[in-house]
Amino acid sequence: MKLITLLFLCSRLVTGLTQEGASQEIDCNDEDVFQAVDVALKKYNARNQSGNQFMLYRVTEGTKMVGAETFYSFKYQIKEGNCSVQSGLTWQDCGFKDAEEAATGECTATVGKRGPKKFSVATQTCKITPGNGPIVTDEYTCLGCVHPISTDNPELQPILKHAIEHFNNKTNHSHLFALEEVKTAQRQVVAGLNFEITYSIVQTNCSKKHFLLLTPECKSLPDGDVGECRHNAYVDIKQRIADFSQNCDLYPGEDLVQPLPEDCPGCPRKIPVDSPEVTEALGHAIRKLNTQNSHSFYFKIDTVKKATSQVVAGMKYFIEFIARETECSKESNAELTENCEVKPVGQSLNCNANVYMRPWENKVEPTVNCRALEMITMMRRPPGFSPFRSVQVQETKEGTTRLLNSCEYKGRPSGAGESAPGSKAESSHLAQ
């Protein structure tokens, strides 16, 4: 699963995210985040058989991970409303209960998104403080749901060990590969456990001629070949790996793009990233990227990082580039054009492309693999569009520090004892 991260910090200091050197501004106006919080809060309210509903007060932080399925993990604060759980009303129809009597709480939830409007709660823990009483913890876990787990989870170790051994045994590469980094991991409780893991591998100095398995002597080569893998495994109730599948893409290391002797016509060679042949190959690559991904907007080439060419039965190009989301939607535009401008704040992809060309046969075979860089949210929307407050930027002596007002729900006017968050801005700025 491709993994990307959104920092949604609504009542704490927000620093700029860096994507290839560009600083990105984060604000509270993410409609999907609000919908995810809405589903989580309704799930919590639905589990209470008596008493009043709780209302959203403030979203404090969260992350967003995008792959085959999108997951939102976030914290939000709630306050008791004046509508009972049996009233048939939604929490948006309620007002806040009197401040002296109202219970408050903080919830941590993970919510998956499978379709444009389909959200489901995977896990949720809420700590509730009654108007006069101790903190009560309430938990909800969807055991049958697929949800993210830590890449450091000990349960992954035997699966990753098996995955690396399988790769080394089944590939024809001259050297053994080692695990470099676990990028994302998901788990699902079935009659056993399903795992989906994405990770990178790197070539070591141990050749298969002299080493059957990885040993402590095997060290990763800084200029060796690298790979990106996706592994699915089923672990049965006896903790055995009963089924698995693996898909890895290998890319040449830096040592293959150094100047080579003139008598090596079939060897890969480094070429200028702005050469006409690279431009032509990139055109095929970006068309392939926009065709194969399900994103609703076109991407265009932003930066070409490196390129190599190799004479085979034709020409083969290996290109690494950054692609960025444009303002041209696929629904309104038949194809990507030069007039499609890059979104000031949008998705960025780090891509590797292999383009095989045989001009005399009018044959082009591009393959493109991309991973998402850190996620960036939508820019500020017109007032009144979002249920959350918007960004405020303040200048400090050390530079620009981006601070957010508290992302408070703009609810209906409340009763006596407390003003509604929507009626008066309550900023909670933290200096740093």
N, C-alpha and C positions, 0 to 999 in steps of 0.2 A: 504494500500500500504506500502510495506516495503521501509523504508526509509534509504539511505546511503549518506555521504557528501564527496565531493572531493574539496580540496582547490587547485585552479589552479592559483597561484599568480606569474605572470611572470615578474613584474617589481617592486616588493616589497619584503620585508623580508619574507622568508618562514620558519616556524618552523616545527619540526618533528611532525607528527601525532602519537598518541599513540593508539595502539591496543593491549590490554592485556599486556602493558608494553613494546611493541616493537616500536622503532622509525622508521617511514617510510619516505622515501625521495620522494619529489614531483618534477617532471620536466615538461617541456613544450611539451614533445613528446607524445601527445595523439591524435591519428589519428581521432577518433570520434569527439573530440572537434573541430578540424580543419574543419571537414566536416560540423558540426553544424554551425560554424561561416561562412563558405562558403555559406551555404543555406541562412542564415540571411542577409549576404551582398548582395547576388544576388537578394533577395526579395526587399531590399532597392533600389538597382539600377534599378530594373524592374519597380518600381513605379514612377521613374522620366521620364518625357516625353521629356525633353531636357537637354542640358548641357553634362558634362562629367561624366563618371563612377567614383565611388570611389573605392579605393584599400585598402586592409587590411594593416595596419601598425604594430599594436601591440595588442595582447590579454593581458589584465591586470589582470583579476580575473574571477572566476566562481565557480559554484557549480554543482554537479551531483547528481540527485536523481533517484534511481532505484526501480521499483515496477512492476506492470503489464505493465507499459510503462515507458521508461527512459526519463528524462527531463534534459537538460543542461540550466543553467542560467549563463550568462557571460557578461562582459563588454569588448568592443574592440574599438580601435582607428583606424580611417580611414583617408586617404588623397586622394585628388582629383588626378585622373590619366589623361593621355593625350588621352584617347579613348572616343569618344562620346557614349551616350547611344544608338544611332541609328546605331552604327558601326557593330553590329552583333558579336563583340568580347566579350569574358568574361573578367572579371577584371584581371585575371591572365595573360592575353595577353598584358596588358597595362604597361606603365611606369609611374612614378610619374611626375606630372606637375611641372613646375618651382616653387621653394619654395616660391618666393615672391608673386606669383599669385594664388597658390593652396589653395583651401578651405580645412579645416580639420574638424574633428568631433569625437565624442564619442557616441557609441551606447550601450544600455542595452537591451538584448534580452533573451527570453525563447524559446527554441527549443525542440520539442518532437521527440523521435525516436521510431518508431513502428516496424521496421524490420531491417535487417542487413544494408540496405542502404537507408531507407525511413525516411527522416527528414522533419518536418514541423514547421513553425514559429508560435508560439502561441501569443507572444507579442513582440513588439520591439519599443523602443524610441531612436531617434537619435538627438543629439544636434550638429548642423553644424555651424561652424564659417567660413563665406566667406573670401576670400583673403583680402578684406577690407570691413568690415561690421559687424553688430551685430549677436549674436547667434540666430539661427532659430531652433525651435523644431519640429520634425516630428515624429508622432506616428503611429504604426500599431498594431491592436489588432484582433486576430482571435477569435471572440466571440463564434463560435461553437466548438472550440477546447477544449479538456480537458487539464488543466494546473494547476500546484501547487498553493496553496494560503497559507498565513500565518496561523500557528496553533492558533494564537491569534485573528483571524478574528472574529468580533462580529456575523457574520452570522452563525457561528457554534454553538453558545450557545444554541438556542432553539432545534437544532437537537441533541446535546449531552445530554441535559436535558431529551428529549424524549427517547433517547437511553438507558440511565441509568434506567429510570422508567420502560421501557419495559423489560430490563434484570431482574430487581428485581421482577417484577410481574410474569414473565414466568418461572423462574428457581425455583428449589426445595431446594436451599441452605437455611440453617437456619437463615442466617444473610443478611442484606442489604449490597450492594456494592456501592462504590462511585468512581467517576472519579479520576484517578491518574495523567495521562499525555496524552495529545494529541500528537501523534508522527508524523503523516503526514495528509495532507488534499488536496483534489483536487476538482475543480469545473468546470462545463461545462454549458454554457448558451444554453438552448433549449427553449421550450415554458414554461419557468420557469427556474429552476436550478437543475442540478444533482450534488450531493456531494458524495465523497468517503472519509471516514475518518478511520484512524487506531488509536487506543488509548488503554491504559491500565486501568484496574480497580483494586480496592483493597477492601478487606473485612473490614467492620466497626464493631464497638462494639454494633451496634443496631440489635437486633434480630427481626425477622418478627413477633414473638409472641407478642412483646410489641410496635413495630413501624410499621405503615403502609407505611410511606414514610420517606425519609431522612430528618433529621432536623439538626440544628446547634449542637445538642448534639451528633450526630453520628460522631465519630472520626475513622480514619483508624487505623487498628491494625498493628503494626510493624511486627508481626509474622503471620499475617492472610493470607488467601488464596489470590491469585492474578489471574488476567486474561488478555488475549490479545484479543482484539475485532477488527472486521472490519465491518463498517456500511456503507450502501449505502442508500441514501435518495433522493427523488424527491420532491422539493418544487415548488408548482404551482404558477401562476402569482398572486394569492391572498395571497401569503406568508404562505400557509398551507402545512404541510407535507402530501402529497397525497399518497405516497408509500414509503416503506422502507424495507430493509432486514438487518439482523444482524447475525453475526457468531462470537462466543466467545469460547475460549479455557481456561479452568480453571486449575490452578496448585496449589498443596498443599503448604501451608506456612511453615515457619521454625519450627513452633510448632509441626508439624507432624513428624519431623525427629529427635526429641529428644529421649533419652532412655525412653522406656515404660516398664510397669510391665511385668513380665514373663508370666502372665496369660492373655495376649492380643495377641494371635497368629495371628489374622487377621489385626493387626494394622501395618501401614507402619513403617519401621525401617531403620535408617541410616546404610549404609554399606560402607566398604572401596572402594575407587574409583579404586584401582588396583586389586580388587578381581577377580578371574576367572569368576564368574557369571556375573560381570559387563562387563568384556571383551567380553563374548559371546553375551550379550544383545547389546553391542555397535556395534558388527559386523552386527547384523540385522538392527540396526538403521542407520548406515552409508550406507548400501546397499539401504535402503528405501529412504534416502536423495538423493543419486545419481540417483535413478530411477525416483523420482517424480519431480526433478527440471530440468529446461531446459538449465542449464549452459553447455557450450561446454567442460568444463574440470571437472575431478573428484575432489571431496573433500575428505579429510581424517581427522580423529580425531586428534586434536592437544592437547587439555587440557580437562580433565574431572574435572568439578568444584564440583559436588556433586552427590550422588546416594542414592536411597532408594529402598527397596524391600518390597513386601506385599504378604502374602499368601492368595490367593483367590482359585478358582477352578483351581489351577495351581500357577504360580508366575507372579507377575506384577512388573516391574521395572520402576522407574522414574529417568531419568538421565539428568543432565544439562551439556553441553559440548560446547567447541569451535571447529569448523571445519574450515580448511583452504584449499584454492584452491591449487591443485597440478599442476605439469607440464605435466600430462598425459591427453591427450584429449580423449574424447569419440569416436571420429572419428577413431583414430589410435589404441585404446586399447579396448579390449572386456570387461575388468573389471578393477577395482582398484586393484593394487598389492602392495606388500611391497616395490617394487623398485620405486614407484611413489613418487618423492620428492616434498615437499612443495615449492611453488614459493617464492623466496625471497621477492617479492612484488606482492601480489595477494589479492583476496577477502577473508574476514573472516566472519564467521557466528556464532552467538550465538544461540544454539539450545536446545530445550527441547524435550525429547523423552519418550514415554510410550511404553514399550515392554511387551506384554502379551504372556506368554509361557506355553504350555501344552505338555511336552515332550512325554508322553505316547500316545498322538494322533499325534505327529510330527506336532504340530500346533504352529505357531508363528505369532502374529499380531502386527507389529510395527507401530506407528504413530509418525511423527517427524514434529515439527514446528520450523522454524528458522527466525531470523531477521538479517539483514546485519549490521555489524559493520561499522565504518567509512571507506569509500572507499579509496583504494590506487591505484595509477595509474601504468602504465607499466614503467619499468626501461628504462634508456637511450638506445636509439637505435643507430645503426651505423650512422656516419655522412652522411648527404645527404638524409636520409630516410624521416625525418620530415621537414615540412616547417618552423618549429620553431627552435630557438636556444636551447642549452642544458644547463644542470645544472653546476654551479660552486660552490664548497664548500670552505669556508674560515674558518680558525681557529682564534678565538678571545681569549682574556685573560680569559673570563668567560666561555669558552667552545666552542663547535662547533656550528657555526651559518651557516645555509644553505641559500645561496643567489642564485638567478637565474639571468642570463642575461635577458635583455628585450626579450620577445618572439616576435621577429620581423619577418614579412614575408620576405622570401628570394625571392624578385621579380626580374624582369629583370632589367638590368642597366637603370638608369633614364637619363633624359636629363640634360642639364646644370643647375647649380644652386643647385643641391642636389645629394648626392651620395645615391645609393640604400642601403636599410638596409642590403641586403645580401652581400654587398661588404665590409662592415666594421662593426665590432661589436660595438654596442652602449650599454654599460652597464649602468643600472640605479639602483645602489645599495643603499639601505637605511640602515643606521646604526641604531642599537638599543642597 
